[in-house]
């Protein structure tokens, strides 16, 4: 069990995110035909909006809308197509739910349009390495950004999963992203960090990062983590067949560990089920006393 610092993250319109009192749950909405988890299921904008509303009813504190799959081997999506997929969903959700909406993109133009459509923060899987111009968009809108760790692109990320000391190297590379963000005018208090489980990491790397998640508190920023239905979980699962939804039990264990090790926000697909796991883990945190 590790301590968790409290933060207040400013959002547009005078709102804010209070982090650290309990763990927030971010519901994932993939508006893509090729997502590893639920590709094609939410391509219809109304279906995606309805799914987001159900997530909020089930306990989601934030929603994360993405229009490009970043699974290993995925091909980039043209920005016009990405916007066509996500903008109606963000607009529809912004009119129907009160929770903050995150746009999962690394493209500056897409982020700009999404923030104008009602998104409140940006979730960049590249940590500003794919499109550095995204930093200027985030700074201009005055919104928070999640800086995730990865190496390379989806097509070659595993080729770059070579580490002498995975946690130290990931920490150093996230610090580089934070420094770049600051240089582009993004205030430190607008930054959140994500170690990128499954991105440019073999299964042992992801498990080690998760087991040492508390060390990311060194960065002095809130920790976001996304173990949900990731392939690394299957390395220890007894039943590895079936669709990605069969990984929700394994996801529950990873999410619980993340909460106990200091995560502030967990990204999940199965909100209804994982909210319960998060609440139990938070209750355990509440009663923990150092020996």
C-alpha positions as CSV (number, residue, x, y, z in Angstrom):
1,X,0.0,0.0,0.0
2,X,1.4,3.4,-1.0
3,X,0.4,7.0,-0.2
4,X,-1.4,9.0,-2.9
5,X,-0.9,12.7,-3.2
6,X,-4.0,14.9,-3.8
7,X,-4.3,17.2,-6.8
8,X,-6.8,19.7,-8.2
9,X,-6.7,19.8,-12.0
10,X,-8.4,22.9,-13.5
11,X,-10.8,22.3,-16.4
12,X,-12.5,24.6,-18.8
13,X,-15.5,26.6,-17.6
14,X,-14.2,26.9,-14.0
15,X,-14.6,23.2,-13.3
16,X,-11.9,21.0,-11.8
17,X,-10.9,17.4,-11.2
18,X,-10.1,16.5,-7.6
19,X,-7.8,13.6,-7.6
20,X,-6.4,11.4,-4.8
21,X,-9.4,11.3,-2.3
22,X,-10.6,8.3,-4.2
23,X,-9.8,6.7,-7.5
24,X,-11.6,8.0,-10.6
25,X,-12.8,5.7,-13.3
26,X,-12.4,6.7,-17.0
27,X,-14.7,4.8,-19.4
28,X,-13.2,4.0,-22.8
29,X,-15.3,4.7,-25.9
30,X,-13.6,3.3,-29.0
31,X,-15.3,4.7,-32.1
32,X,-13.1,2.5,-34.4
33,X,-13.6,-0.5,-36.6
34,X,-10.4,-2.2,-35.5
35,X,-10.0,-1.7,-31.8
36,X,-8.5,-4.8,-30.1
37,X,-11.3,-4.8,-27.5
38,X,-14.6,-3.8,-29.2
39,X,-13.8,-2.7,-32.7
40,X,-16.8,-1.8,-34.8
41,X,-19.4,-2.0,-32.0
42,X,-19.6,1.8,-31.5
43,X,-19.1,3.1,-35.0
44,X,-22.6,4.5,-35.1
45,X,-22.5,7.8,-33.2
46,X,-25.7,7.3,-31.4
47,X,-24.6,3.9,-30.2
48,X,-21.4,5.4,-28.9
49,X,-23.3,8.2,-27.2
50,X,-25.7,5.7,-25.6
51,X,-22.7,3.7,-24.4
52,X,-21.2,6.7,-22.8
53,X,-24.4,7.6,-21.0
54,X,-24.6,4.1,-19.7
55,X,-21.0,4.3,-18.4
56,X,-21.8,7.4,-16.5
57,X,-24.9,5.8,-15.0
58,X,-22.7,2.9,-14.0
59,X,-20.3,5.1,-12.2
60,X,-17.7,6.5,-14.7
61,X,-16.2,9.8,-13.5
62,X,-14.7,10.6,-17.0
63,X,-15.2,9.4,-20.5
64,X,-12.4,8.9,-23.1
65,X,-13.4,9.0,-26.7
66,X,-11.0,7.8,-29.4
67,X,-11.2,7.4,-33.2
68,X,-8.0,5.6,-34.0
69,X,-6.9,2.2,-32.8
70,X,-3.4,2.2,-31.3
71,X,-3.2,-1.6,-30.9
72,X,0.1,-3.2,-32.0
73,X,0.2,-3.3,-35.8
74,X,-2.6,-0.8,-36.3
75,X,-2.4,1.6,-39.2
76,X,-2.8,5.4,-38.7
77,X,-6.2,6.9,-39.3
78,X,-6.4,10.0,-41.5
79,X,-7.3,13.0,-39.4
80,X,-10.5,13.8,-41.4
81,X,-11.8,10.3,-40.8
82,X,-10.8,10.5,-37.1
83,X,-12.8,13.7,-36.7
84,X,-15.8,12.3,-38.6
85,X,-15.9,9.4,-36.1
86,X,-15.5,11.3,-32.9
87,X,-16.8,14.8,-33.2
88,X,-20.5,13.8,-33.3
89,X,-19.9,11.6,-30.2
90,X,-18.2,14.3,-28.2
91,X,-20.8,16.8,-29.1
92,X,-23.6,14.4,-28.2
93,X,-22.1,13.4,-24.9
94,X,-21.2,17.0,-23.9
95,X,-24.9,17.8,-24.2
96,X,-26.0,14.8,-22.2
97,X,-23.5,14.1,-19.4
98,X,-21.9,16.2,-16.7
99,X,-18.6,14.3,-16.4
100,X,-15.5,15.6,-18.2
101,X,-14.8,14.1,-21.7
102,X,-11.3,13.3,-22.8
103,X,-10.3,13.0,-26.4
104,X,-7.8,10.1,-27.1
105,X,-5.7,11.5,-29.9
106,X,-2.1,12.5,-30.7
107,X,-3.1,14.8,-33.7
108,X,-3.1,18.5,-33.1
109,X,-6.0,19.2,-35.6
110,X,-8.2,16.5,-34.1
111,X,-7.6,17.7,-30.6
112,X,-8.4,21.3,-31.6
113,X,-11.7,20.3,-33.1
114,X,-12.6,18.0,-30.2
115,X,-11.8,20.6,-27.6
116,X,-14.1,23.0,-29.4
117,X,-16.8,20.3,-29.6
118,X,-16.9,19.8,-25.8
119,X,-13.9,17.8,-24.7
120,X,-12.2,18.9,-21.6
121,X,-8.8,17.2,-21.7
122,X,-6.5,15.4,-24.1
123,X,-5.1,11.9,-23.7
124,X,-2.0,11.5,-25.9
125,X,-0.6,8.0,-26.2
126,X,2.7,9.4,-27.6
127,X,3.5,11.8,-24.8
128,X,3.8,14.6,-27.5
129,X,6.3,12.6,-29.6
130,X,4.1,11.9,-32.6
131,X,2.8,15.4,-33.2
132,X,4.7,18.0,-31.1
133,X,2.3,20.7,-32.4
134,X,-0.3,19.1,-30.2
135,X,1.4,20.9,-27.3
136,X,0.5,24.3,-28.6
137,X,-3.1,23.3,-29.1
138,X,-3.3,22.1,-25.5
139,X,-1.6,25.3,-24.2
140,X,-3.9,27.5,-26.2
141,X,-7.1,25.8,-25.0
142,X,-5.7,25.8,-21.4
143,X,-6.7,22.1,-20.8
144,X,-5.0,19.2,-19.1
145,X,-3.1,16.5,-21.0
146,X,-2.3,12.9,-20.1
147,X,1.3,12.2,-21.2
148,X,1.6,8.5,-21.9
149,X,4.8,6.6,-22.4
150,X,5.5,4.7,-25.6
151,X,8.2,4.1,-28.1
152,X,7.8,4.0,-31.9
153,X,4.5,3.6,-33.7
154,X,1.9,0.9,-33.3
155,X,3.5,-1.0,-36.2
156,X,6.9,-1.3,-34.6
157,X,6.5,-0.7,-30.9
158,X,7.5,-4.1,-29.7
159,X,10.7,-3.9,-31.7
160,X,11.6,-1.0,-29.3
161,X,10.6,-2.8,-26.1
162,X,14.3,-3.2,-25.1
163,X,15.2,-2.0,-21.6
164,X,18.1,-2.3,-19.2
165,X,15.9,-1.0,-16.3
166,X,12.3,-0.5,-17.5
167,X,10.9,1.7,-14.7
168,X,13.9,4.0,-14.6
169,X,13.9,4.4,-18.4
170,X,10.2,5.0,-18.6
171,X,10.4,7.6,-15.8
172,X,13.2,9.4,-17.7
173,X,11.2,9.4,-21.0
174,X,8.1,10.7,-19.3
175,X,10.2,13.4,-17.7
176,X,11.3,14.3,-21.3
177,X,7.7,14.6,-22.3
178,X,6.9,16.8,-19.3
179,X,9.8,19.1,-20.1
180,X,8.7,19.4,-23.7
181,X,5.1,20.2,-22.6
182,X,6.4,22.9,-20.2
183,X,8.5,24.4,-22.9
184,X,5.5,24.6,-25.1
185,X,3.5,26.6,-22.5
186,X,1.5,23.8,-20.8
187,X,1.5,24.5,-17.0
188,X,2.8,21.7,-14.9
189,X,-0.5,21.6,-13.0
190,X,-2.2,20.6,-16.3
191,X,-0.1,17.5,-16.7
192,X,-1.0,13.9,-15.8
193,X,1.2,10.9,-16.5
194,X,0.6,7.4,-17.8
195,X,3.4,4.7,-17.9
196,X,1.7,3.1,-20.9
197,X,1.1,-0.6,-20.0
198,X,1.4,-2.7,-23.1
199,X,2.9,0.1,-25.2
200,X,6.4,-0.7,-26.4
201,X,6.6,-3.2,-23.5
202,X,6.6,-6.9,-23.3
203,X,4.4,-8.6,-20.7
204,X,7.2,-8.7,-18.0
205,X,7.9,-5.0,-18.6
206,X,4.2,-4.2,-18.0
207,X,3.9,-6.3,-14.9
208,X,7.1,-4.7,-13.5
209,X,5.8,-1.2,-14.2
210,X,2.5,-2.1,-12.5
211,X,4.3,-3.6,-9.5
212,X,6.4,-0.5,-9.1
213,X,3.7,2.1,-10.0
214,X,4.3,3.9,-6.7
215,X,7.7,5.1,-8.1
216,X,5.8,7.3,-10.6
217,X,4.8,9.5,-7.7
218,X,8.4,10.9,-8.1
219,X,7.1,12.8,-11.1
220,X,4.9,14.9,-8.8
221,X,1.8,14.5,-11.1
222,X,-1.4,12.4,-11.0
223,X,-1.0,8.9,-12.3
224,X,-3.3,7.5,-15.0
225,X,-3.2,3.8,-15.8
226,X,-4.9,1.6,-18.4
227,X,-4.5,-2.1,-17.9
228,X,-8.0,-2.9,-19.3
229,X,-8.1,-6.0,-21.5
230,X,-4.5,-5.6,-22.5
231,X,-2.7,-8.5,-24.1
232,X,0.0,-8.7,-21.4
233,X,-2.7,-10.0,-19.0
234,X,-3.2,-13.1,-21.1
235,X,0.4,-14.3,-20.4
236,X,-0.8,-15.5,-17.0
237,X,-4.4,-16.2,-17.7
238,X,-5.6,-19.9,-17.6
239,X,-8.2,-19.3,-20.4
240,X,-6.6,-17.2,-23.1
241,X,-9.2,-17.8,-25.8
242,X,-12.4,-15.9,-26.4
243,X,-12.8,-12.2,-27.1
244,X,-11.1,-9.4,-25.2
245,X,-14.1,-9.1,-22.8
246,X,-13.0,-12.4,-21.3
247,X,-10.0,-10.5,-19.8
248,X,-12.2,-8.5,-17.5
249,X,-11.5,-10.7,-14.4
250,X,-7.7,-10.3,-15.1
251,X,-8.3,-6.6,-15.6
252,X,-10.0,-6.4,-12.2
253,X,-6.9,-7.8,-10.5
254,X,-4.6,-5.3,-12.3
255,X,-6.9,-2.4,-11.6
256,X,-7.0,-3.3,-7.9
257,X,-3.2,-3.4,-7.7
258,X,-3.0,-0.1,-9.5
259,X,-5.3,1.5,-6.9
260,X,-3.3,0.1,-4.0
261,X,-0.1,1.3,-5.6
262,X,-1.2,4.8,-6.0
263,X,-3.1,5.3,-9.3
264,X,-5.4,8.4,-9.4
265,X,-7.4,7.4,-12.6
266,X,-7.9,4.0,-14.1
267,X,-9.1,3.6,-17.8
268,X,-11.5,0.7,-18.3
269,X,-13.9,-0.8,-20.8
270,X,-16.3,-2.6,-18.4
271,X,-17.2,0.3,-16.2
272,X,-20.1,-1.3,-14.3
273,X,-17.9,-4.2,-13.2
274,X,-14.6,-2.4,-12.6
275,X,-16.2,0.4,-10.6
276,X,-16.9,-2.2,-7.9
277,X,-13.3,-3.4,-7.9
278,X,-12.1,0.2,-7.6
279,X,-14.4,1.0,-4.7
280,X,-13.3,-2.1,-2.8
281,X,-9.6,-1.2,-3.3
282,X,-10.3,2.3,-2.2
283,X,-12.0,1.0,0.9
284,X,-9.0,-1.1,1.7
285,X,-6.8,2.0,1.2
286,X,-9.0,3.9,3.7
287,X,-8.3,1.3,6.5
288,X,-4.6,0.7,5.8
289,X,-2.2,1.5,8.6
290,X,1.6,1.2,8.4
291,X,2.9,-1.8,10.4
